[in-house]
Amino acid sequence: MEYVVTVNGKKLIDTRFLRSVMYGEGVFETFRYRGKLPKYIDQHYARLMKGAELLKIPKITKEDFIFYIEETVKKVKDSDDLYVKTVLLSEGNIYFPVVPYKSHLLVVAKPYKEPEKKEISLTVAPFRVHSSDPLLKIKSTNYSRNILAKRYALEKGFDDVIFLNENNEITETSSANIFWIKGRFLYTPSVDCGLLPGVTRNVILKEAKNEGFTIVEGRFYCEDLKKADYIFVANALNGIIKVSKIDIF
């Protein structure tokens, strides 16, 4: 069946990425490139492929994944410290239930910019997520939920949100996992609550255990944060950032 696609009235010739544009059918990874691939690049690749498997997007090899990143980085004038985002996009029939037959890796590279704030404030998202939602456990380009929540936080004068699930349990922020320390205990929500198992999350849990902390992954509520000695968020791009204010306090 022939179809015509236009942008501002002009016919679009390259329609390879229509499925991703129309349905948010894609998965991504974001990380910092400091002169070389990050130490945990294999984990980023594995998570990208796990997301591709869920959405039935054809996978690419790790060799191609790395090759496309390196080829992109070479084209950036200042490549010592970069923000890198890789997006696996789908190609196929635009009837949405049909499984895509091809994929393409989009790579964005630009000079990394340190976060303006060393400490951030959080508010609670105005809507709940559901722990059974499979998209919460992958990095999908279907990102409208996160966009709405982040804008809500900024409009209220905060830096980000805490998502709660259907049981009012803490899950994560719009772009990072959340942790808190009480004594020698490190707490973080369980993946079963409905959140992304971050690459940096795994590293922090391992390192904290090596440092003698008792790790507690469980189901927690906003009240639990009030007992914390120290609260922080973390992701692969910006590392660890302290939380200095939450509007539940």
N, C-alpha and C positions, 0 to 999 in steps of 0.2 A: 504494500500500500504506500503510495507516494504521499509525502506530507511536505509542507512548506514552513520554514521557520524564519522569522525576520527579527531583527533588532532595530528598533526605531524605524520600522518600515522597510529596512534594507535586508535583503535575503542573506541568511547566514549560510555560508558554504561549509564550514567545518562544524559538524554537529556531533562529534565524537563524545563530548562531555555532557550531552543533554540530560542523561539519566541522573548524573550527579547534581546538575543545576536544578532540575525539576523536583527531585526527590531527596536530596541530601544523601545520596547513595555513594558513600566514600568513607574511608578511614584515614586517620592521620597520626603522625608522631611529631613532636616538637622537642628540640634539644639544643644545647649549646656546643658549638664547634670551636675549640680553642687550639687552632693549629693542627688538629687531628680529630679523628672520630672519637666520640666519647667512649669511655671504658665499657659502658654497658650497651653498646650499639646492638649487640646480639639480642638483648632483651627488647629493645625497641622494635627490631625487625620481627621478632616472634610475636609481639603483641599486635603489630600491624597485620600480620598474617592471620592471627586469631580473629581479628575483626573482619578481615576479608572472608574468612571461612563462614562466619555467621551470616554475612550479607551475600554470600555466594559470588563474590567478586573473584575472578581468576587471580591466582597468586603470582608473584614474581620471585625469582631466586634471590638469595641473599647477595650473591655476586652482582646481580644487576642493581639491586637496591643500593649497595655501596658505590658501585660505579657511577650511577646517576647522581648521587650526592657529591662525590669527588669531582665529577665533571662540572657540576654547578658551582661548587666552591672556587674552582680555578678561575671562574669568570668574574669573581668579586675582587675588586682592586685591593681592599684591605681584608685579608682572609685570616688574620691572627685570632680574632675573636668574633664569632658569628652566631646569629640566631638562624637556625635551620628548621624548616618545616617541610615534612614529606607527606604528600597526600596521594593515596592510591584511589584513582578515579575509575569509574566503570564506563563501559561502552556497550551498547546493545539496543534492542528494540525499545521504543519509548512507552510501550504498554507496561505499566509498572510491575505486574506480577511475574513477568518473564525474567528469567535469569540472565544477567549480562554475559556476553561471550568474550569480552576482552577487557583489559585494564591498562592504565597508563599511570606512571609515577610523576606527579608534579612536585618539583622541589623549589622552595623559596629560600633564598639566603640573603642576609643583609647584616651589616655591622650590629653586633650585640650592644644593647643599651642597658646599663644597670638600672634596676628599679629606683624610682625617685625616692621612695620611702623605705626606710630600714625596719619600720614597724607599721602594721596595718590594723584597721578596725573592721569588725564584722557585724552584720545584722542578719536576722533570720529571713530566709526567702519567703515571699508572700504566698507561695503555693508549695505543695508537697510532691515529692517524687515517690515512685512505688518500687519497692525492693525487688519485685518480679520483672521489672522492665529490663530486657536483655541489653538495650542500648546503653544503659548506665555502666556496663562493665567493659565497654570498648570505647575507643576515641572516634566517634562517628562525626562526619561533617554535618549531620543533622543537629545543628548547634543552637537552634532558636531558644530552647529552654535556658541555656547558659547566658545567652545574650540578654534575654528579658530580665533574668535575675541580677546580672551584673549592672545593668542600667538602673534597676530598682535601687540597688545599694548606693550607687553614685548619686542618684537623685535625693537619697535620704542623708547624704553626707558621710557615707561609709565607703570602704574600699572594696568590699566583697560581701558575699552572703554565705551563710551556713544553710545547706539543704537539709531538711528533715524529711523522713519517709512517712508512710501511711500510719506508722505507729509513734510518730513524733520522735523517732530516734535520729541522732546525728549521723550524717553520711559523709559529706565533703563540702568543699567550696565550689565555686563555678569553674575553677581551674587548678585546684590543688587538693591534696589530702590534708587532713587536719590531725594534730597530735597534741597531747598535753602530758606534763610531768607532775607527779606528786611524790615527793621523796625520791625513792629509787625505783619507782614504777613509771613506765611509759605506756600511755593509753592511746588507742586509736580505734575507730569503728571497724567492725568486721566487714569483710567484703559482702557477706550475706545481707547486710543492711541495704545494699544497692549503691555501689560506688565503684569507681575505677581503681583497680589494683595497680597503683603507680609504680614505675620502675624505681624512682627515688624512694618511694614508700618501702619497698622491699629492702633497699640498701640501708635505710635508717633503722629498720627493725633488726637487721642483722648486726649492724655496727653497735646499736644500743645494747643488744644482748652481749656482745663481746666486751662492752664497757661495764658490764655487771648490772644492767637494768633488768628488772622483771617486766616482760612484755605482756600486756593485756589487750587482746583484740576482742571486742565484745559489742554489746548493745548499750548505748549510752544516751543520756538526755541532756538538755541544756543545763539542768541543775548540776550535773556532774562537772561541768566546766568551772563552776563557781568555787570548787574545791582545789583547783589546779594551782601549782606553784608557777607554772610557765606553760604558755600555749603557743604553738607555732603551726605554720602551714609549710608545705614543701612540694615542689615539682622539679622536673628535670631541667627546666630552663633557668629558673631563678634560685634554685636551692632552697635553703631554709630561711623563712622570714617570720619574725616574732609577731604575735598578735597582742596588741597592747590594750585593745578596747573591744568589748562586745556589748551590744545594746540590751542584753538580758541582765547585765550586772547593775 
